[in-house]
């Protein structure tokens, strides 16, 4: 069993989740149960799935949860694009979030590849 708090990809995705929660506080109230909720759930799902995968006994199980986290990162990437197109994000926030999500996706893909090679 691994300690998820030691993983760089978990740390990065947790920081992103905290940032997203703070940033979406400024979204329109009418989006609280719409886009705001979708963005927050997708973002929180990334570190949550990494943590859950760490509790699994095999590398294949862990890799499966990393794949789920990767899917959530792609979902978040789309929601960030949508929020930007709806003028709910500043250009700076959009660029930062997109960059962070892209980096996390790369880290997850690399980690999955390593786990598969090691098993």
C-alpha positions in Angstrom: 0.0 0.0 0.0 1.3 3.4 -1.0 1.0 6.7 0.8 -0.8 8.9 -1.7 0.4 12.1 0.0 3.9 11.2 -1.1 3.1 11.2 -4.8 3.9 14.4 -6.8 0.9 13.9 -9.1 -1.4 13.7 -6.0 0.1 16.9 -4.5 -0.3 18.7 -7.8 -3.9 17.6 -8.3 -4.8 18.4 -4.7 -3.4 21.9 -5.1 -5.4 22.3 -8.3 -8.6 21.2 -6.5 -8.0 23.7 -3.8 -7.4 26.5 -6.4 -10.5 25.5 -8.4 -12.8 25.5 -5.3 -11.6 29.0 -4.4 -11.8 30.3 -8.0 -15.3 28.9 -8.6 -16.6 30.9 -5.6 -16.8 33.8 -8.0 -18.9 31.9 -10.6 -22.5 33.1 -11.0 -24.9 31.8 -8.3 -27.2 30.3 -11.0 -24.4 28.0 -12.0 -23.9 26.6 -8.4 -25.7 23.3 -9.3 -24.5 23.4 -13.0 -21.1 24.2 -14.2 -19.6 25.1 -10.8 -20.6 21.7 -9.4 -19.4 19.8 -12.5 -16.0 21.6 -12.4 -15.6 20.9 -8.6 -16.5 17.3 -8.9 -14.3 16.6 -11.8 -11.4 18.3 -10.1 -11.8 16.6 -6.8 -12.1 13.3 -8.5 -8.5 13.4 -9.7 -6.7 13.3 -6.3 -9.5 11.2 -4.8 -9.0 8.4 -7.4 -5.2 8.6 -7.0 -5.7 8.2 -3.2 -8.2 5.3 -3.7 -5.8 3.6 -6.1 -3.0 3.8 -3.6 -5.1 1.7 -1.2 -5.4 -1.2 -3.7 -3.2 -4.2 -3.5 -2.1 -4.6 -7.1 -0.4 -2.3 -9.6 -3.2 -3.2 -12.1 -5.8 -2.0 -9.7 -3.8 1.2 -9.0 -3.4 1.8 -12.8 -7.2 1.4 -13.2 -7.8 4.2 -10.7 -5.2 6.4 -12.4 -7.1 5.9 -15.6 -10.2 7.1 -13.9 -8.3 10.1 -12.6 -7.1 10.8 -16.2 -10.7 10.7 -17.4 -11.7 13.2 -14.7 -8.8 15.4 -15.8 -10.0 15.4 -19.4 -13.5 16.2 -18.1 -12.1 19.1 -16.1 -10.2 20.3 -19.1 -13.5 20.6 -21.1 -15.4 22.3 -18.3 -12.6 24.9 -18.0 -12.8 25.5 -21.7 -16.6 25.9 -21.4 -16.3 28.3 -18.5 -13.8 30.3 -20.5 -16.0 30.4 -23.5 -18.9 31.6 -21.3 -16.6 34.4 -19.9 -16.7 33.0 -16.4 -12.9 32.8 -16.3 -10.2 35.4 -16.8 -7.7 34.7 -19.5 -5.0 34.2 -16.8 -7.1 31.7 -14.9 -8.0 29.8 -18.0 -4.3 29.5 -19.1 -3.2 28.5 -15.6 -5.9 25.9 -15.2 -5.3 24.5 -18.7 -1.6 24.3 -18.1 -2.0 22.6 -14.7 -4.5 20.0 -16.1 -2.2 19.3 -19.0 0.7 18.7 -16.7 -1.4 16.4 -14.5 -2.6 14.4 -17.5 1.0 13.9 -18.6 2.1 12.9 -15.1 -0.8 10.4 -14.9 -0.1 8.9 -18.3 3.6 8.5 -17.4 2.7 6.9 -14.1 0.3 4.5 -15.7 2.9 3.5 -18.3 5.4 2.9 -15.6 3.0 0.7 -13.6 2.2 -1.3 -16.6 5.9 -1.8 -17.5 6.6 -2.9 -13.9 3.8 -5.5 -13.7 
